[in-house]
């Protein structure tokens, strides 16, 4: 979806249409969750400090998040996906992978299916969507960003290698800012530069990620579209308007966070064994403390009790700007399915685009 949260707000409030808006908090500790395309022209983007966003775009309008509304719209969009295939893997409220190799419409063209789905989304919700179409998730993900907003790009099987070779490594999904800077220092600027490096070289410089980069630049990505993604963790966190140095005040905040987690666990019908306390200090250093117990828990009281123990585990080195609690090692954990054989990938390459 194109600037999903911001687009929903502009859809629901005509006065915001055509204006630079940011969904998120406007306080000095606020963070931008999403920015409209009008705001992006000024450099405003998600995860940016609200203070910086306002400096870049003085006329920026802040709108509070309404996740219940975004979920409602997201579910309507997913209903459209399921009209075409049951192999739908949501990544978030605004993004999903669809495997349309065999689809309910019997349409032999993935490109036409994408165009039809985007048209239905516009008709049913009034929102614009973009799409990427290719032989695997990695390339489709990259392609989906090419003709935004309200566009799509198809990378046919015979175009994959050339497409990846000319691509800046910063465009590779999974290559973050730090990794991209390291690649630049090593003289790796494009997919072609990356492809010229041996597996040994990439493993030496990027550890386990080296194998991944070696494969994807050759168009190899065997991850299937999983229709039921298994939740690995669940948590909540709070950023404070003022730094906190008193542990008593921290405990009050932790109680509120634990209450929120209990609500989410109950709604999701899950429980966990590993409790992690996240602490971000006033100097922006981040620390996590974890404890794993022998039984599953989901109640506020038990979560808070363990979080308190983690809080007192060692003395605070500074005042605190953020606290968070998460549960992992959930009772939903299952062994991931292994990728299909190369034979299936070969069949997918023959799919009519």
ZARO-38695 format. One record per residue (C-alpha): x, y, z. Coordinates in Angstrom, 3 decimals, always signed. Each point is the difference from the previous one (the first is absolute). Layout:
ZARO-38695
east, north, up
X, Y, Z
...
***
This chain:
ZARO-38695
east, north, up
+0.000, +0.000, +0.000
+1.174, +3.521, -0.778
+0.669, +2.058, +3.158
-2.699, -2.139, +1.613
-0.634, +1.652, +3.387
+0.256, +3.501, -1.447
-2.196, -0.919, -2.986
-2.705, -1.381, +2.307
+0.036, +3.252, +1.975
-0.296, +2.053, -3.189
-2.803, -2.276, -1.206
-1.981, +0.450, +3.212
+0.652, +3.740, +0.281
-0.319, +1.865, -3.336
+1.572, +3.102, +1.579
+3.325, -1.887, +0.187
+0.093, -0.984, -3.668
+2.848, +1.514, -1.964
+1.707, +1.146, +3.192
+3.222, -1.051, +1.715
-1.040, -2.183, +2.918
+1.826, -2.313, +2.402
-1.698, -2.718, +2.005
+1.530, -0.149, +3.474
+0.733, +2.098, +3.050
+0.834, +3.690, -0.329
+1.775, +0.300, +3.367
+3.757, +0.393, +0.271
+0.232, -3.744, +0.617
-2.448, -0.849, -2.767
+0.845, -2.193, -2.991
-1.481, +0.008, -3.498
-1.820, -3.275, -0.714
-0.869, +0.958, -3.576
+0.239, +3.045, -2.268
-2.142, +1.038, -2.931
+1.689, +0.407, -3.369
-0.436, +3.762, +0.340
+2.122, -0.179, +3.187
+2.546, -2.375, -1.524
+0.926, +2.661, -2.546
+1.550, +1.910, +2.918
+1.942, -3.036, +1.248
-2.474, -1.086, +2.677
-0.083, -3.785, +0.411
-1.100, -2.706, +2.419
+2.026, -0.608, +3.191
+1.221, +3.617, -0.113
-0.103, +2.188, +3.091
-3.022, +2.303, -0.073
+2.242, +2.943, +0.879
+2.215, -0.616, -3.042
-3.061, -0.568, -2.200
-1.446, +3.364, +1.041
+3.289, +1.749, -0.787
+0.081, -1.543, -3.474
-3.651, +0.856, -0.620
-1.205, +2.919, +2.179
-3.585, -0.290, -1.269
-0.174, -3.724, +0.844
-3.309, -1.118, +1.541
+0.206, -2.732, +2.668
-2.820, -2.525, +0.301
-0.339, -2.536, +2.823
+0.189, -3.689, -0.917
-3.228, -2.010, -0.197
+1.114, -3.613, -0.253
-3.508, -1.416, +0.313
-0.961, +1.912, -3.146
+3.146, -1.125, -1.855
-0.700, -3.624, +0.938
-3.568, +0.312, -1.228
+1.144, +1.255, -3.412
+2.822, -2.560, -0.108
-2.461, -2.870, +0.512
-2.161, +1.293, -2.838
+3.058, +0.007, -2.262
+0.976, -3.540, +1.030
-3.515, -1.176, -0.831
+0.721, +1.125, -3.560
+3.275, -1.966, -0.035
-1.814, -3.183, +1.000
-2.277, +0.344, -3.006
+3.083, -0.855, -2.079
+2.082, -2.375, +2.124
+0.162, -1.586, +3.441
+3.785, +0.396, +0.011
+0.107, +3.431, +1.639
+2.816, +0.912, +2.383
-0.627, +3.312, +1.811
+3.166, +1.872, +0.996
-1.847, +2.812, +1.756
-3.328, +1.809, -0.242
+1.029, +1.591, -3.289
+2.024, -2.674, -1.792
-0.270, -3.650, -1.025
+1.430, -2.625, -2.323
-2.351, -1.936, -2.290
+0.889, -3.181, -1.871
-2.205, +0.011, -3.116
+1.694, -2.837, -1.890
-3.307, -1.834, +0.317
-2.767, +2.520, +0.605
-3.754, -0.164, +0.489
-0.689, +2.112, -3.099
+1.946, -2.287, -2.307
+1.822, +3.057, -1.313
+3.337, -0.983, -1.598
+1.517, +3.493, +0.410
+1.356, +1.141, +3.369
+0.319, +3.528, -1.378
-3.688, +0.168, -0.889
-0.961, -1.485, +3.375
+1.975, +2.709, +1.803
-1.660, +2.718, -2.071
-3.434, -1.482, +0.695
+0.638, -0.253, +3.753
+1.217, +3.591, +0.153
-3.127, +1.103, -1.833
-2.238, -1.852, +2.460
+1.828, +1.507, +2.977
-0.596, +3.464, -1.450
-3.668, -0.787, -0.667
-0.704, -1.513, +3.427
+2.104, +2.284, +2.237
+0.839, +3.103, -2.012
+3.714, -0.606, +0.623
+2.925, -0.487, -2.359
+2.236, -3.071, +0.022
+3.224, -0.883, -1.803
+1.285, -3.433, -0.966
+3.151, -1.862, -0.948
-0.208, -3.188, -2.054
+2.802, -2.502, -0.503
+1.261, -3.559, +0.552
+0.555, +0.240, +3.772
-0.744, +2.116, +3.050
+3.344, +1.801, +0.060
-0.267, +1.391, -3.524
-3.740, +0.713, +0.258
+0.665, +2.015, +3.161
+2.623, +2.148, -1.722
-2.189, +0.447, -3.079
-2.956, +1.167, +2.106
+1.875, +3.214, +0.877
+0.925, +0.899, -3.584
-3.150, +1.675, -1.274
-1.493, +1.308, +3.227
-2.436, +1.543, +0.512
-2.877, -1.759, -1.767
+2.097, -2.069, -2.384
+1.494, -3.416, -0.556
+3.081, -1.613, -1.500
+0.499, -3.472, -1.412
+3.433, -1.610, -0.124
-0.285, -2.932, -2.389
+2.160, -3.121, +0.510
+2.372, +0.893, -2.834
+0.427, +3.542, +1.385
+0.874, -0.931, +3.591
+3.803, -0.079, -0.210
+0.275, +3.213, -1.994
-2.483, +1.702, +2.343
+2.071, -0.919, +3.064
+3.384, +0.836, -1.548
-0.807, +3.679, -0.607
-1.719, +0.446, +3.361
+1.653, +2.063, +2.735
+0.659, -2.315, +2.967
-1.962, +2.418, +2.176
-3.107, -1.123, -1.908
+0.526, -3.635, +0.976
-2.662, -1.023, +2.498
+1.747, -0.892, +3.260
+3.049, +2.197, -0.596
-0.273, +2.677, +2.664
+1.862, +3.283, +0.306
+2.954, -1.445, +1.942
+0.460, -2.960, -2.369
-0.314, +2.242, -3.053
+2.703, +2.326, +1.360
+2.275, -2.990, +0.606
-0.600, -1.255, -3.535
+0.838, +3.440, -1.359
+3.273, +0.023, +1.948
+0.822, -3.370, -1.580
-0.698, +1.363, -3.467
-3.345, -1.759, -0.361
-2.431, +2.520, -1.449
-2.236, -1.996, -2.338
-1.363, -3.487, -0.354
+2.685, -0.680, -2.585
+2.723, +0.952, +2.492
-1.609, -2.316, +2.552
-0.251, -2.827, -2.508
+3.713, +0.285, -0.777
+0.884, -0.839, +3.608
+0.547, -3.643, +0.939
-2.027, -1.813, +2.634
+3.136, -0.244, +2.128
+0.554, +3.766, -0.191
-3.622, +0.830, +0.890
-0.085, -2.477, +2.882
+3.258, +1.387, +1.353
-1.314, +3.564, -0.039
-3.702, -0.502, +0.765
-0.163, -3.261, +1.953
-3.152, -2.052, -0.546
-1.455, +2.830, -2.071
+2.699, -0.629, -2.598
-1.743, -3.161, -1.229
-3.281, +1.911, -0.307
+1.574, +2.814, -2.051
+1.807, -2.533, -2.194
-3.313, -1.722, -0.780
-2.406, +2.905, -0.455
+2.235, +1.913, -2.404
-0.245, -3.116, -2.194
-3.788, +0.011, +0.281
-0.076, -2.882, +2.469
-2.456, +0.379, +2.874
-1.796, -3.199, +0.981
-2.292, +1.419, +2.684
-3.584, -1.073, -0.675
-3.065, +2.163, +0.469
-1.271, -1.221, +3.376
-3.737, +0.438, +0.445
+0.251, -0.269, +3.801
+2.872, +1.957, +1.470
+0.869, -1.175, +3.509
+0.230, +2.794, +2.566
+3.442, -0.074, +1.636
-0.478, +2.667, +2.643
-2.428, +2.525, +1.407
+0.768, +3.151, +1.942
-0.593, +3.671, +0.716
+2.182, +2.983, +0.836
-0.335, +3.627, +1.022
+2.129, +3.066, -0.726
-0.293, +2.607, +2.770
-0.467, +3.753, -0.397
+2.674, +0.527, +2.641
+2.924, -2.238, +0.921
-0.628, -2.118, +3.105
+2.655, -0.625, +2.643
-2.241, -1.282, +2.811
-0.534, -3.764, +0.052
-3.367, +0.551, +1.715
-1.245, +1.930, -3.048
+1.470, -2.701, -2.247
-2.008, -2.648, +1.833
-3.187, +1.998, -0.568
+0.750, +0.101, -3.734
+0.828, -3.705, -0.063
-3.347, -0.788, +1.598
-1.798, +1.861, -2.803
+2.086, -1.811, -2.621
-0.658, -3.395, +1.599
-3.732, +0.751, -0.021
+0.143, +0.793, -3.719
+1.914, -3.222, -0.705
-2.545, -2.051, +1.948
-2.743, +1.514, -2.150
+1.856, -0.857, -3.213
+0.839, -3.521, +1.168
-3.628, -0.646, +0.900
-1.161, +1.297, -3.368
+2.576, -2.134, -1.852
-0.581, -3.017, +2.285
+3.727, -0.572, +0.541
+2.438, -0.223, +2.929
+3.778, +0.026, +0.303
+2.930, -1.263, +2.037
+2.667, +2.649, -0.695
-0.460, +3.520, +1.373
+2.245, +2.768, -1.305
+0.341, +3.460, +1.508
+1.111, +2.719, -2.416
+1.620, +3.162, +1.362
+1.031, +3.013, -2.069
+2.023, +2.540, +1.948
+0.073, +3.773, -0.414
+3.239, -0.312, -1.989
-1.906, -2.323, -2.423
+1.975, -3.114, +0.957
-2.198, -3.080, +0.009
+0.069, -2.901, +2.443
-2.074, -3.198, +0.206
-0.300, -2.412, +2.917
-1.749, -3.364, -0.392
-1.164, -2.893, +2.123
-1.440, -3.339, -1.125
-2.228, -1.992, +2.331
-1.225, -3.591, -0.232
-3.693, +0.750, -0.590
-2.138, +2.233, -2.222
-1.422, +3.206, +1.446
-2.414, +2.645, -1.272
-1.226, +1.806, +3.121
+0.940, +3.554, +0.876
+1.062, -0.957, +3.549
+2.565, -2.627, -1.012
+1.346, +2.095, -2.884
+0.429, +3.005, +2.276
+1.633, -2.053, +2.756
+2.698, -1.294, -2.365
+0.436, +3.413, -1.642
+0.578, +1.521, +3.455
+2.711, -2.561, +0.696
+1.677, +0.870, -3.291
-0.241, +3.710, +0.796
+1.789, -0.498, +3.327
+2.496, -2.433, -1.524
+2.619, +2.739, -0.190
+0.254, +3.658, +0.790
-1.171, +2.497, -2.608
+2.919, +1.710, -1.672
-2.011, +3.030, -1.084
-3.501, +1.462, -0.102
-2.463, -1.852, -2.211
-2.001, +1.233, -3.006
-1.683, -3.285, -1.041
-1.111, -3.241, +1.641
-1.405, -3.061, -1.704
-0.991, -3.564, +0.815
-0.329, -2.866, -2.462
-0.852, -3.692, +0.212
+1.590, -2.548, -2.311
+0.407, -3.780, -0.048
-3.756, -0.043, -0.520
-2.294, -2.998, +0.020
-0.547, +0.622, -3.730
+3.608, -0.809, -0.918
+0.330, -2.799, -2.535
+2.762, -1.327, -2.199
+0.132, +1.944, -3.245
-0.591, -1.939, -3.173
+3.045, -0.561, -2.142
+0.086, +1.670, -3.435
-1.245, -1.990, -2.939
+2.540, -1.549, -2.318
+1.554, +1.825, -2.912
-2.334, -2.007, -2.232
-2.980, +2.033, +1.201
+1.891, +3.255, -0.550
+0.684, -1.133, -3.540
-3.723, -0.472, -0.547
-0.685, +3.491, +1.352
+2.455, +1.502, -2.480
-2.202, -1.291, -2.817
-3.047, +1.854, +1.338
-1.499, +2.410, -2.538
+0.630, +3.614, +1.040
***
